[in-house]
Each structure stands twice: as C-alpha cells, then as structure tokens.
Amino acid sequence: MLISSCLFLCLTACTTERKVYVNQPIPANLLNESVPKLPPKSMTFGDSLKYNEHLLNVIEMCNRDKKSIREINK
C-alpha cells in the first residue's frame, strides 16, 4: 500500500501541463444599458403592436448580450 501511494505521488508531481488563466475584459457594447422607448401618450391598437415588438426586441438584445458575456466568462 505504501509503495503504490508513493508511485501515485510521483506520477502526479511530474506533470508538465500548466494552466494559465487570462482575465478577458468584457467589451463595452455588451455592458450598455438597453433602455426601451417610452410608450406614446395616446396609443392606438397598431401603436400597441409596434411598441410590444420594440419591447420584445429590447429583451432579445439583452439576452444576446448576456449570452455573449457568459461565453466570455467560460
């Protein structure tokens, strides 16, 4: 038992692999705020549809930015 544990230590101590961690800065365009436009004061049904589409695009852009940040942090 003692001999096998010594051999194990010898095998693990003689590695040439070296891990280098690089701290990558997150690009500024991914950290910009995604502020939606304010809704119009008098909104018709068509305006409501356009505004909802705008809000969904803002959410999609935020999710895309978060995904990119997660990929950078991996």
N, C-alpha and C positions, 0 to 999 in steps of 0.2 A: 504494500500500500504506500509506503513511504517513497519507494523508488518511482512509482507511477506518478505521484504528485510532484516530485522533483522534475520528471520529464515534462509534465504538463506545464510547469512554470517556465522551463527552458524554451519550450515551443512558443509560448505566448509572449515572452520577453524579447524574442529576436525577430520582431517584425519590422519591415522597412516601410510599411504603409504610414502615411502621415496625413492627417485631416487638417485642412486649412479652411477656416470659416471666414467668409468675406461678408462684411456688412454693406449691403447694397442700399443706397438711398432710394426712397420711393419718389418717382417722378412727380413734379408739382401738379401736372394736369390731372393726376389721379386723386389729388387731395383738394381740388377745387370744390366749393360747395355747389350743389345742384339745387338752385332755388327756382321753383316754378313761378310762372307769371301769375299775377293776381287775377281772379275771375272778373269779367266785365260786370259793371254795375247793373245793367239791365241785360239779362241773359235770355235768349230765345232757346228753343229746343235744339236748333242747329248749332248755336254757340256752345251749348252744354256738351254736345257730342265732340266738338273740336277741343273744348277745354279738357274733357276726360281723356282724349287722345294725347294731348300735351302732357297731362299728369302721368299717364302710363309711360310715355317716352322718357320723362324725367326719372321715374322709378327704374326703367330698364337701363338707363345710363348709370345710375347709382350702382345697380347690381353688377354691371360690366366693370366698373371701377373697382368694386370690392373683390371681384374675381381676379382681376389683374394684380391687386395688392396681395391676395393670398398666394398667387403663383410666384410673386417675387419673394415672399417670405419662406417659401419651401426650401 
